[in-house]
Amino acid sequence: MSPVPVETDVRLRSAMQLVLLACLPGLLTLFWVFGWGVLFNLLCTTAAALATEAVCLRLRQRSVLVALNDGSALVSACLLAIALPAHAPWWLPAIAASSAIALGKQLYGGVGRNPFNPAMLGYAVVLLSFPVHMTQWPAPQALDLGHSLDALLGFGERPDAWAGATVLDGLRQNRSLTVDELFASHPGFGHFAGRGSEWASLAFLVGGLLLLQRKVISWHAPAGMLASLFVVSLLCWNGSGSDSNGSPILHLLAGSTMLCAFFIITEPVSGPKTAAGRLLFGAGVGGLVYLIRTWGNYPDGAAFAVLLMNLCVPALDRWAERRQAEAP
């Protein structure tokens, strides 16, 4: 196997550093909302991702320091730390990060060869394996530093009212209250979506715009996803009654929408290589996210939407290339 060219490695490392920088506003906002558990998640995912990558590289007889230097493992660890519930026990982010690197990246030959998004594969592994822990999302600022450490290490009892239903969960389970009543009475609802987390979504939007401005990512996949989610949620919006599926603004600012649009589906290896393919890829993810949120068994569903669309990437690229070749 030929080594990665030096100039390619430098470009990759520079891009990964910009992605980490763009994640910072959202990460700090989540820390402000949920407290120390977010940073503990980041510590656990980073340690597990780097350790797993080092072991896999050693088994493949590759240079550990050179390969770790590209920063891709750190990006996967950071995205998982953001996506996982804050204050999760330490082994949950560790398993997610290890699965992302081993099964989503190194199994296929390392960086540049993975057909699936590594972070979403790791997320799906723990979601399917530990569904109870993955639904225990804390209320904003539920735990102080001491209780956060206890939750991380699995010591002691968690305080009463530590966890609550998320906005998307509350909307799915609601049978009697109107949307306006939910926003007025439900502790997890904020101004437009989740209390506190809606500001994190706006922070990830700012980070995504930075990546667009620096040309680290292209606009096609984010635009396709956000437009698709907006249009489908608008067409299916049935007002503010008790059976409402939620407004387009709620779906754009709730859950992992902005993180997925700018940091997940823009991963270049597992996504389409053509502009038209990226646009359709994003549109497919947006449509699937809404379908899973509204009628599926999971309140968000971004991970499954991305992994399903990863399977369609070869067909999307072939269709785009054939369409371009047939154009006059």
Disulfide bonds with the S-S distance in Angstrom:
none
